[in-house]
């Protein structure tokens, strides 16, 4: 899915990526930090995993940043 305008302010969106290397990246409804000794690849029960991660290769997910309001929009469904 390609989007061109911000749904919040109608500003121009720039395509880019959220990237990680060596740790899982996830969206979570839980505001608490993970405990220090938690596995780097731990994904909570209610979390949404945002990629397939490898310690050596890392991963990325498509994202769109608004030039006007600086909001970042991520599509968690890689099939769209």
Buried (B, 14 or more C-beta within 10 A) or exposed (E): EEEEEBEEEEBEBEEEEBEBEEEBBBEEEEEEEBEEEEEEEEBBEEBBBBBEBEEEEBBBBBBBBBEEEEBEBBBEEEEE
